[in-house]
Amino acid sequence: MVRRSDCGAVVVFLGTVRDLTGDQVTVALDYEAYGPMAEKKLLEIEADTRRRWPVGEMAVVHRLGHLEVGEISVAVAVSCAHRADAFEACHYAIDRTKELVPIWKKENWADGKTEWVHT
């Protein structure tokens, strides 16, 4: 829970498995990670975000394993006293998560082909 009585804004980002990747029809994604490094990077992103914005609470969660189209793969929630800070902090946290956290996904396409990519 990221809500706090001193925070008037809560921003939540939910990343979902979409059905198209470029011109490929996606049927599912498989996520894998090196757990200890991923957890370390997520903690670094939280600390960095807190240094940059007056964050009340925040949570970043990335699911692993097999996910079907429409399922949530990543969630970022941030509370701050004011909405501008909450939006900026949430945007920053998801962007840094995609850039830094060692999570890989396997795209599973309708034609039976697959491809591993860094998220």
VOGU-3710 file (C-alpha; in Angstrom, 3 decimals, decimal comma):
1> mvrrsdcgav> 0,000/0,000/0,000  1,461/3,355/-0,975  -1,333/5,636/0,253  -0,496/7,937/3,153  -2,453/10,675/4,910  0,222/13,260/4,063  0,229/12,345/0,345  -2,533/13,797/-1,800  -1,434/12,024/-4,971  -0,979/8,372/-5,878
11> vvflgtvrdl> 0,106/7,492/-9,399  0,053/3,909/-10,629  1,546/2,560/-13,844  0,528/-0,919/-15,012  2,389/-2,476/-17,926  0,367/-5,192/-19,662  1,148/-7,840/-22,245  -0,085/-6,467/-25,559  -1,127/-8,506/-28,578  1,208/-6,865/-31,108
21> tgdqvtvald> 4,954/-6,325/-31,162  5,693/-4,363/-34,314  3,909/-6,368/-36,991  4,079/-9,666/-35,039  0,985/-11,026/-33,302  1,990/-11,836/-29,729  0,256/-14,691/-27,905  2,269/-14,635/-24,651  5,477/-13,477/-22,991  7,860/-15,388/-20,756
31> yeaygpmaek> 9,893/-13,321/-18,289  13,127/-14,418/-16,594  15,518/-12,559/-14,316  18,640/-12,981/-12,281  16,862/-12,485/-8,949  19,589/-11,078/-6,683  20,720/-8,524/-9,265  17,151/-7,563/-10,202  16,263/-6,966/-6,544  19,425/-4,902/-6,036
41> klleieadtr> 18,653/-2,737/-9,059  15,040/-2,212/-7,974  16,236/-1,012/-4,555  18,724/1,353/-6,243  15,949/2,759/-8,455  13,739/3,327/-5,417  16,548/5,093/-3,533  17,385/7,245/-6,562  13,728/8,153/-7,094  13,391/9,129/-3,434
51> rrwpvgemav> 16,487/11,374/-3,719  14,962/13,205/-6,693  11,341/13,603/-5,519  9,584/13,894/-2,138  8,140/10,377/-2,326  5,929/9,226/0,510  5,789/5,549/-0,429  6,504/3,583/-3,556  6,431/0,063/-4,886  7,871/-1,493/-8,046
61> vhrlghlevg> 6,972/-5,071/-8,933  7,842/-7,022/-12,082  6,318/-10,432/-12,594  8,281/-13,408/-13,897  7,154/-16,506/-15,727  4,567/-17,067/-18,447  2,048/-14,250/-19,015  -0,840/-14,201/-21,448  -2,037/-11,184/-23,458  -3,783/-8,704/-21,164
71> eisvavavsc> -1,988/-9,773/-17,985  -0,082/-7,201/-15,942  3,690/-7,654/-16,158  4,954/-4,642/-14,212  3,480/-2,231/-11,685  4,867/1,007/-10,280  2,998/2,977/-7,616  4,185/6,241/-6,092  2,645/8,585/-3,548  3,676/12,188/-3,020
81> ahradafeac> 2,099/15,262/-1,473  1,421/16,713/-4,948  0,452/15,165/-8,294  3,244/16,624/-10,434  5,889/15,015/-8,239  3,994/11,715/-8,173  3,664/11,599/-11,983  7,313/12,508/-12,540  8,594/10,028/-9,963  6,458/7,196/-11,354
91> hyaidrtkel> 7,551/7,966/-14,924  11,181/8,005/-13,877  10,885/4,754/-11,909  9,328/2,762/-14,766  11,823/4,126/-17,292  14,778/3,236/-15,050  13,295/-0,195/-14,361  13,124/-0,920/-18,093  16,692/0,384/-18,587  18,533/-1,141/-15,625
101> vpiwkkenwa> 16,844/-4,213/-14,196  18,154/-7,484/-15,671  14,854/-8,954/-16,820  14,503/-10,679/-20,162  11,357/-11,569/-22,009  10,669/-14,178/-24,620  8,169/-13,014/-27,189  5,893/-15,885/-28,223  4,281/-15,129/-31,568  1,210/-16,558/-33,267
111> dgktewvht> 3,345/-18,091/-36,038  5,146/-20,250/-33,449  8,401/-18,278/-33,517  9,982/-16,835/-30,370  12,654/-14,266/-29,570  14,420/-13,313/-26,316  14,855/-9,580/-25,676  15,878/-7,404/-22,723  12,815/-5,663/-21,350
//
